[in-house]
Amino acid sequence: MKTDEKITFLRYPGGKQRHLSYFVHFLQHSENSERRYVEPFLGGGSVFFFVEPEKALLSDKNHELIDLYNGIRDFPDDVWEKYQKFPNTKRGYYSIRSWNPEDLDVPTKAARTLYLNRTCFKGMWRHNANGEFNVGYGGQDRRWAICEENLKEVSERLKHAEIRCDDFENIIKKCSNGDLLFLDPPYRPHEREEFNDHYGYGQFEFKEQQRLAKALIRASRKGVKWVMTNSNHEDILNLYHVFFHYPLEKGTGEIPGKITRNCGEVVIHNLREAAV
Ligand SMILES: C[S@@+](CC[C@H](N)C(=O)[O-])C[C@H]1O[C@@H](n2cnc3c(N)ncnc32)[C@H](O)[C@@H]1O
């Protein structure tokens, strides 16, 4: 199986698969393989699936996403069985979309979410005021890019993880000396994400960034290590001035730290000694 297939089983806005080479060395070559890997903004999980930690705590505020991971971990065969039987027409898509997830058992709920994700417009994750998924039809082109084997592999990997649906602050509070966090919060000042709720659960205002920075400073004092991707924006960098950071150039995946105007994202970390 190709690495790409393993890390793209979900289509997820803001997924980090194209940026892995900028920071993954921090997460993979830990001197301590017993270290717990913690990812509080899990999303499509591209970093977790790439790093393959032995022990992990994974979380996201998006409960449909977490239900999907739980469903695949515990019932990969059932989820695949149901997924492959779903319709391949626009009309069928809207019919499955209209189901109320609350009425479904765990594997059906997971299969429906996976199906909507693979066939909706651009893999967006958006809900109306009633909390109903309301992204339009995108086509079948990406539906069969995943296979039963992918789901089984995802299921096996997830067995190494505790999976939670929680706010990032509660997850960071649970971390202790020796844990290693990767964080990829949603907010991007001056980019479309600021205005569009791509993730459904992704409205992330500046006060959330301040809350995140305070939680990470407290965690650093306990000896928790962390690596984060965030906006390369002075308001964000000011929150982390005692830590280390380097900008990344979007899209190339090859030249870490090359500074370009509005280059977009930055890696911030506390992996060397810093005064906090
Ligand atoms: C940029 S995405 C993560 C993408 C992921 N790194 C990947 O490669 O697919 C940010 C995630 O943060 C989640 N999120 C937003 N607010 C949150 C909060 N307060 N606590 C925990 N998760 C949150 C969103 O649901 C979204 O899945």
PDBQT file of the ligand as one rigid body, heavy atoms in Angstrom, charges set to zero:
ROOT
HETATM    1  C1  LIG A 301      -6.707  22.117  10.749  1.00  0.00    +0.000 C 
HETATM    2  S1  LIG A 301      -7.816  20.867  11.316  1.00  0.00    +0.000 S 
HETATM    3  C2  LIG A 301      -6.695  19.566  11.704  1.00  0.00    +0.000 C 
HETATM    4  C3  LIG A 301      -6.246  18.874  10.443  1.00  0.00    +0.000 C 
HETATM    5  C4  LIG A 301      -5.341  17.673  10.694  1.00  0.00    +0.000 C 
HETATM    6  N1  LIG A 301      -4.039  18.080  11.177  1.00  0.00    +0.000 N 
HETATM    7  C5  LIG A 301      -5.174  16.864   9.401  1.00  0.00    +0.000 C 
HETATM    8  O1  LIG A 301      -4.053  16.676   8.898  1.00  0.00    +0.000 OA
HETATM    9  O2  LIG A 301      -6.210  16.449   8.862  1.00  0.00    +0.000 OA
HETATM   10  C6  LIG A 301      -8.315  21.508  12.887  1.00  0.00    +0.000 C 
HETATM   11  C7  LIG A 301      -9.249  20.620  13.711  1.00  0.00    +0.000 C 
HETATM   12  O3  LIG A 301      -9.493  21.265  14.970  1.00  0.00    +0.000 OA
HETATM   13  C8  LIG A 301     -10.803  20.913  15.411  1.00  0.00    +0.000 C 
HETATM   14  N2  LIG A 301     -11.193  21.870  16.464  1.00  0.00    +0.000 N 
HETATM   15  C9  LIG A 301     -11.687  23.122  16.331  1.00  0.00    +0.000 A 
HETATM   16  N3  LIG A 301     -11.871  23.712  17.535  1.00  0.00    +0.000 NA
HETATM   17  C10 LIG A 301     -11.473  22.808  18.466  1.00  0.00    +0.000 A 
HETATM   18  C11 LIG A 301     -11.411  22.814  19.886  1.00  0.00    +0.000 A 
HETATM   19  N4  LIG A 301     -11.796  23.893  20.603  1.00  0.00    +0.000 N 
HETATM   20  N5  LIG A 301     -10.943  21.727  20.523  1.00  0.00    +0.000 NA
HETATM   21  C12 LIG A 301     -10.560  20.616  19.815  1.00  0.00    +0.000 A 
HETATM   22  N6  LIG A 301     -10.616  20.525  18.453  1.00  0.00    +0.000 NA
HETATM   23  C13 LIG A 301     -11.053  21.620  17.788  1.00  0.00    +0.000 A 
HETATM   24  C14 LIG A 301     -11.647  20.952  14.138  1.00  0.00    +0.000 C 
HETATM   25  O4  LIG A 301     -12.792  20.138  14.265  1.00  0.00    +0.000 OA
HETATM   26  C15 LIG A 301     -10.640  20.399  13.100  1.00  0.00    +0.000 C 
HETATM   27  O5  LIG A 301     -10.825  19.007  12.936  1.00  0.00    +0.000 OA
ENDROOT
TORSDOF 0
